Amino acid sequence: MLSATVAYAAGRTLIEAFYNINDIVINSTSKMSTDNKPFIYNGTTYAPLRFDSENLEYGVDWNSSTFILGIIRPALMRKRQGRIWGG
Protein backbone atom coordinates (compact mmCIF):
# COMPACT_ATOMS: atom_id res chain seq x y z
CA MET A 1 0.00 0.00 0.00
CA LEU A 2 1.30 3.44 -0.90
CA SER A 3 0.72 6.40 1.33
CA ALA A 4 1.36 9.82 -0.12
CA THR A 5 1.58 13.32 1.15
CA VAL A 6 1.30 16.47 -0.91
CA ALA A 7 3.50 19.42 -0.03
CA TYR A 8 4.79 22.63 -1.53
CA ALA A 9 8.49 22.77 -2.36
CA ALA A 10 10.56 25.90 -3.00
CA GLY A 11 8.92 28.11 -5.60
CA ARG A 12 5.47 26.95 -4.50
CA THR A 13 5.65 23.80 -6.65
CA LEU A 14 3.23 21.10 -5.59
CA ILE A 15 4.94 17.72 -5.09
CA GLU A 16 3.66 14.29 -4.08
CA ALA A 17 5.96 12.24 -1.85
CA PHE A 18 5.39 8.60 -0.88
CA TYR A 19 6.18 7.53 2.70
CA ASN A 20 5.97 3.77 2.14
CA ILE A 21 9.51 2.85 3.22
CA ASN A 22 9.19 0.31 6.03
CA ASP A 23 12.70 0.23 7.45
CA ILE A 24 16.34 1.26 7.16
CA VAL A 25 18.70 -1.65 7.91
CA ILE A 26 22.37 -0.97 8.70
CA ASN A 27 24.64 -3.96 9.36
CA SER A 28 21.61 -6.26 9.76
CA THR A 29 20.05 -3.98 12.42
CA SER A 30 16.85 -1.98 12.03
CA LYS A 31 17.68 1.73 12.26
CA MET A 32 14.53 3.50 11.06
CA SER A 33 14.47 7.14 12.12
CA THR A 34 11.30 8.16 13.92
CA ASP A 35 11.99 11.89 13.51
CA ASN A 36 12.81 12.17 9.81
CA LYS A 37 11.33 9.35 7.76
CA PRO A 38 12.71 8.65 4.30
CA PHE A 39 10.42 9.22 1.34
CA ILE A 40 10.21 8.63 -2.40
CA TYR A 41 9.69 11.52 -4.80
CA ASN A 42 9.71 11.20 -8.56
CA GLY A 43 11.31 7.73 -8.40
CA THR A 44 14.18 8.78 -6.12
CA THR A 45 14.48 7.75 -2.45
CA TYR A 46 15.46 10.53 -0.04
CA ALA A 47 16.84 9.48 3.34
CA PRO A 48 17.91 11.61 6.33
CA LEU A 49 21.63 12.09 5.69
CA ARG A 50 22.74 12.87 9.25
CA PHE A 51 20.83 9.93 10.72
CA ASP A 52 22.18 7.45 8.17
CA SER A 53 25.77 8.77 8.27
CA GLU A 54 25.98 8.76 12.05
CA ASN A 55 24.59 5.22 12.19
CA LEU A 56 27.42 4.21 9.85
CA GLU A 57 29.77 5.93 12.35
CA TYR A 58 30.61 8.82 10.03
CA GLY A 59 30.60 12.42 11.15
CA VAL A 60 28.51 15.13 9.54
CA ASP A 61 29.48 18.79 9.56
CA TRP A 62 27.62 21.78 8.14
CA ASN A 63 29.49 25.00 7.41
CA SER A 64 26.83 27.71 7.32
CA SER A 65 29.16 30.37 5.91
CA THR A 66 30.20 28.33 2.84
CA PHE A 67 27.06 26.12 2.62
CA ILE A 68 29.25 23.00 2.50
CA LEU A 69 28.10 19.70 3.96
CA GLY A 70 30.85 17.31 4.99
CA ILE A 71 30.61 13.59 5.66
CA ILE A 72 33.76 12.53 7.48
CA ARG A 73 35.28 9.06 7.89
CA PRO A 74 35.68 7.95 11.52
CA ALA A 75 39.52 8.04 11.43
CA LEU A 76 39.53 11.55 9.95
CA MET A 77 36.87 12.61 12.45
CA ARG A 78 39.19 11.78 15.34
CA LYS A 79 41.97 13.89 13.77
CA ARG A 80 39.66 16.86 13.21
CA GLN A 81 37.93 16.92 16.59
CA GLY A 82 36.71 20.43 17.29
CA ARG A 83 37.26 21.76 13.75
CA ILE A 84 34.49 22.66 11.33
CA TRP A 85 34.86 20.90 7.99
CA GLY A 86 35.64 23.35 5.21
CA GLY A 87 36.56 26.05 7.72
C-alpha positions as CSV (number, residue, x, y, z in Angstrom):
1,M,0.0,0.0,0.0
2,L,1.3,3.4,-0.9
3,S,0.7,6.4,1.3
4,A,1.4,9.8,-0.1
5,T,1.6,13.3,1.1
6,V,1.3,16.5,-0.9
7,A,3.5,19.4,0.0
8,Y,4.8,22.6,-1.5
9,A,8.5,22.8,-2.4
10,A,10.6,25.9,-3.0
11,G,8.9,28.1,-5.6
12,R,5.5,26.9,-4.5
13,T,5.6,23.8,-6.7
14,L,3.2,21.1,-5.6
15,I,4.9,17.7,-5.1
16,E,3.7,14.3,-4.1
17,A,6.0,12.2,-1.8
18,F,5.4,8.6,-0.9
19,Y,6.2,7.5,2.7
20,N,6.0,3.8,2.1
21,I,9.5,2.9,3.2
22,N,9.2,0.3,6.0
23,D,12.7,0.2,7.5
24,I,16.3,1.3,7.2
25,V,18.7,-1.6,7.9
26,I,22.4,-1.0,8.7
27,N,24.6,-4.0,9.4
28,S,21.6,-6.3,9.8
29,T,20.1,-4.0,12.4
30,S,16.8,-2.0,12.0
31,K,17.7,1.7,12.3
32,M,14.5,3.5,11.1
33,S,14.5,7.1,12.1
34,T,11.3,8.2,13.9
35,D,12.0,11.9,13.5
36,N,12.8,12.2,9.8
37,K,11.3,9.3,7.8
38,P,12.7,8.7,4.3
39,F,10.4,9.2,1.3
40,I,10.2,8.6,-2.4
41,Y,9.7,11.5,-4.8
42,N,9.7,11.2,-8.6
43,G,11.3,7.7,-8.4
44,T,14.2,8.8,-6.1
45,T,14.5,7.7,-2.5
46,Y,15.5,10.5,0.0
47,A,16.8,9.5,3.3
48,P,17.9,11.6,6.3
49,L,21.6,12.1,5.7
50,R,22.7,12.9,9.3
51,F,20.8,9.9,10.7
52,D,22.2,7.5,8.2
53,S,25.8,8.8,8.3
54,E,26.0,8.8,12.1
55,N,24.6,5.2,12.2
56,L,27.4,4.2,9.9
57,E,29.8,5.9,12.4
58,Y,30.6,8.8,10.0
59,G,30.6,12.4,11.2
60,V,28.5,15.1,9.5
61,D,29.5,18.8,9.6
62,W,27.6,21.8,8.1
63,N,29.5,25.0,7.4
64,S,26.8,27.7,7.3
65,S,29.2,30.4,5.9
66,T,30.2,28.3,2.8
67,F,27.1,26.1,2.6
68,I,29.3,23.0,2.5
69,L,28.1,19.7,4.0
70,G,30.9,17.3,5.0
71,I,30.6,13.6,5.7
72,I,33.8,12.5,7.5
73,R,35.3,9.1,7.9
74,P,35.7,7.9,11.5
75,A,39.5,8.0,11.4
76,L,39.5,11.5,9.9
77,M,36.9,12.6,12.5
78,R,39.2,11.8,15.3
79,K,42.0,13.9,13.8
80,R,39.7,16.9,13.2
81,Q,37.9,16.9,16.6
82,G,36.7,20.4,17.3
83,R,37.3,21.8,13.8
84,I,34.5,22.7,11.3
85,W,34.9,20.9,8.0
86,G,35.6,23.4,5.2
87,G,36.6,26.1,7.7
